[in-house]
Each structure stands twice: as structure tokens, then as C-alpha cells.
Amino acid sequence: MDYHVGMVPSRWFAFFVTAGLLNGLWGCPSSGPPSSSAPRRSPSQGTSLSVAPSSSPPVEVFPALSVASATAASAAPPVAAPSNWIVEQLRTAKNHEVLKWLNHASELRMQILVTLVRREEGKSPSFQEHGFRVDAEYIYPASASKVYLGVATLRTLRALAEKHQRRLPVSTRFIRCKTSAGRCEVPEVDEDPDPDDDDAEEKLSVKREIHKMLAYSDNESYSRLFDLVGHRALHELSYHSGFASVRFHHRMSSRARPRTSRRVVVLPWQGRALRLGERKSELVLAATPAALLSVGQAHRGPRGLIEEPMSFAKKNYASLRDLHHVLRALVFPGSVAGVKLGLVDEDRQLLLRAMRGRRPPSRRLVGHKPLSPGVVEVTAWKSLRYVNKSGRAYGFHIDNAYIEDETTKRAFFVTVAIYGNPNGVLNDDNYAYDELTRPFMAALGEQLARAVFLNPRR
């Protein structure tokens, strides 16, 4: 069951969740207030995949946001003052093209946020932040935003376990149902490709899907976990964790409706299955808090070229600073004021392992760790701890990384975004990744590694 949610034009963005209040203020249709009694669940069929029809309503996992928590509006946040330190690093890069790109930083929507980690024996780490054009305009986060879904998935699993007093480890399996009612038949994309398997359908594991989503950026895993968590819960969890900018308006490489989550059956290792009915989110999000939401000069639509910029007002979003801070909070819990992920240490470590690449750099690895070609020019890969989630789409290229030399324990966080689309046309698959964004990422990675790893006085 979903509460009716509206947006409030105050300073950041907020949600009003009380159905009666929204009906009075905004004229939202009502489906009645949520029941205070626990939702009914149909008898289980054990761990069989042939799940009987269920008329029970969706499981309500998280409490509603309170009116008192409303604090926000959709205005773009102030732009951080540029850091001379970052500019100095870029100006001394070996790749002389970097200086040219730096002179066109606004056209390239170039944004960089670096946090230097300072360690002293017997003391907690301290942090020094440097920013360049941070959140000056909209950037499309692409797969970099999948970290929020990873956090929300583990929070959801823990909430289900607590609500139903069941043991649900990260190895817990779940299945999605193709239809909203009747026998639970899985979508074709979830079927087991092994014809010799005794089960005709694959039982998905939460741990496996998180690893695929974060290590290999698997979009099907993203969609499966999105169905498990749900549109509304994903936003509520992100907001209350301290990430007010986050918007998930659509799936990735999928036409599935983002506000509708498929029926899901969670299969504990012991006991009855837990059924989450189809959920339709009525959460209304405030406008994206970023400037310059229109991108490019033209874009391709279903009927051909449209001679006007492409609007990203209904595209996914996370500010550069929020991307930076979610990673900092994962690596160093409690290091970011106002951010609390609500994860137990076991779950936090699971996410960090999925985001770390241990294998030597390869063409595929470089695609997921775009700063790595430059970093390994300074420090051997075997000495590096490189924890990240990158993203690339519509000409936008992002890396959100924590990079540490495990030999010296010197480390830094860097979140960088750059837009490469010389012809100004979006959706034509003709972007300047090879000519611009990848070389820039490599050059930045090398300069930061030299500044941090080779500077004894840092």
C-alpha cells in the first residue's frame, strides 16, 4: 500500500505523506489511510517456485515520512568555490590536451571533488576537501547512482527480517513474478539458462545480484533489486540517509515502469516464503535540484532527429557531492556530517568488496575503473585499493572512487564528471569517450596519484 505523497516548495525537497493532509492541500485521489494492522500473507508453498496466487496487499516495510521531516525545495544548490589545488594538478598534467579541456570546463560540464585522507598514528583519519565546479550544473549519474540501490537493498532485507522475525542473510534468494496476480511465473530474463538444472527458473540471491550490479554494472540485476526495494522506499531511504538530491525517475536499459515494482517472493532458507505484492508508488518528487537541465543542441527520438536540446528533468540524478559522500560514508562511517547509511558492518563490507577490483587492469576493467590507467602509471596495481562505481551514458562520464596505496596508506577520494559530445546530438551513440573523457580520466588519475602518493609532505 502506498501513501499519497506530495512535494513542498521550501528550501530543498520534501515529502508530505499523510494522505488526508495531501487530499486537503493538493487534491490527490485517496485510497484511504494505511491500515494499522499487519498485512495478511497467504500460506507459503515452502521454497517451491510454483507460488500460489495471493490476494494479500504489498508488505509495508518502512514507516511513512513525517510532516516534521519536510525541509526542502527544488532550487539548485550553491556552487562550491573552485579549488586552486585541483586546477594546479590539471595544469601540470602530462597530457597537454587537459589544459584545453580545462579552459572549456563549463561546456564540458566538468566537475571534480577530491577529499584527501590524512592519517596520523594514534589518531582518527582527518579529511581535506577540494572542489572544482562542484554541482555547477546538471550531470547524468548513469550507473554511478547504483550505489544507493545497493544500500537500500540491504536496508530492505534487514527491515523484512525484523518485521517478520525471520533470518534473512545476504545469501537469501528471491524471485520476481511476471504478472500482478495468479501463479508466480518468472520473467524470461530471470530464467535459468542451464537446461539440465532441476529448477526451470533461477532463484536469485541478494548477494549475487548486488555484486553483479556494482562490480559489472549489470542492468538486469539493477532492475531485479529495484523491484525488491520499490520506488518509494528507495527514495525514502536515500533521503533519510542524507542524500536529498537523489532522483530515480526511470530504470536503466529497460522499459519497465519505474513506479511499479513487480510482485516479489522472498525465499528464506527456513520457513515460509515472504510475499511482496505489486507496488505502485505514488511518491511525487520535487523538481531536480540542478541548473541547466536541457543538454545538447538536438536529440534523436522515436521518429528521428529533434532540433532542440534534450531535457533531463525526468532523468535520474544525484549531485556530485551526494555521490562523493555516499562513498565516503561507506569507507569511513561517521565521517560525513548529516549522512547515516544505517548499515551493519557486514553489509557495508559486502558493498565495498563488490566495488573493489582485484584483478590486474584489462580492457573490461578499465571500462569500470576509468581513472586506473593513469593511477597505475604511479603505483603498481597490486598495491592499490580501488573502490568505485563509475557511469557512462548520453556523453556523460563519471567515476566515484576511493583510491589507496595499501603500502603507504596514503589515500584520496575523487568524484569526477565530464561531458563529451562534440556534435551536440544526444541519443545518436556518437560521443567522445575515446577522444576526450577516457583520456581526461586517465590524466586526472595520474595527477592525483602523483600528488598524493609521491608527496612525502602531504
Secondary structure by P-SEA (a helix, b strand, c coil): cccbbbbbccccccccccaaaaaacccccccccccccccccccccccccccccccccccccccccccccccccccccccccccaaaaaaaaaccccaaaaaaaacccccbbbbbbbbbbcccccbbbbbbbcccccbbbbbccccaaaaaaaaaaaaaaaaaaacccccccccccccccccccccccccccccccccccccccccaaaaaaaacccccaaaaaaaaaaccaaaaaaaaaaacccccccccccccccccccccbbbbbccccbbbbbcbbbbccccccccccccccccbbbcccccccbbbbccccccccaaaaaaaaaaaacccccccccccccaaaaaaaaaaacccccccaaaaaaccaaaaaaaccccccccccbbbbbcccbbbbbbccccccccccbbbbbbbbbbcccccccccccccccaaaaaaaaaaaaaaaccccccc
